[in-house]
Amino acid sequence: MTNDLTGLRLFTLPTCLRCRYSFNERGKMTCSAYPTEIPDRIVFGGADAHTSVQPDQQGQYVFVEELT
């Protein structure tokens, strides 16, 4: 994505990195809901991507921001 005002290239870190239930194993984003690999639609979907239980996930886990 490019910022039209400055021409700088911007990127957004996956919201999953801030979730209490996420893990990064061997270069794959996984979590309690998606123990094999989190689907791209959730990883890159923004904060609203996983606020409700999805039909293809395991358990009742949804995004909960990890407070450090």
For each residue, the residues with C-beta under 8 A, 3 or more apart:
1: 9 10 11 12
2: 7 8 9 10
3: 6 7 8 9 10
4: 7
5:
6: 3
7: 2 3 4
8: 2 3
9: 1 2 3
10: 1 2 3
11: 1
12: 1 44 46
13: 17
14: 17 29 43 44
15: 18 19 43 45 46 47 49 50 63
16: 19 22 29 31 38 42 43 50 63
17: 13 14 22 24
18: 15 22 65 66
19: 15 16 22 31 50 63 64 65 66
20: 64 65 66
21: 31 32 33 61 64
22: 16 17 18 19 29 30 31 38
23: 29 30 31
24: 17 27 28 29 30
25: 28 30
26:
27: 24
28: 24 25 37
29: 14 16 22 23 24 37 38 43
30: 22 23 24 25 34 35 36 37 38
31: 16 19 21 22 23 34 35 38 61
32: 21 35 58 59 61
33: 21 38 50 54 57 58 59 61 62
34: 30 31 37 38 39 42 57 58
35: 30 31 32 58
36: 30
37: 28 29 30 34
38: 16 22 29 30 31 33 34 42 43
39: 34 42 43 56
40: 43 44
41: 44 45 49
42: 16 34 38 39 45 49 50 54
43: 14 15 16 29 38 39 40 49
44: 12 14 40 41 49
45: 15 41 42 48 49 50
46: 12 15 49
47: 15 51 63
48: 45 51
49: 15 41 42 43 44 45 46 63
50: 15 16 19 33 42 45 54 62 63
51: 47 48 62 63
52: 62
53: 57 60 61 62
54: 33 42 50 57
55:
56: 39
57: 33 34 53 54 61
58: 32 33 34 35 61
59: 32 33
60: 53
61: 21 31 32 33 53 57 58
62: 33 50 51 52 53
63: 15 16 19 47 49 50 51
64: 19 20 21
65: 18 19 20
66: 18 19 20
67:
68:
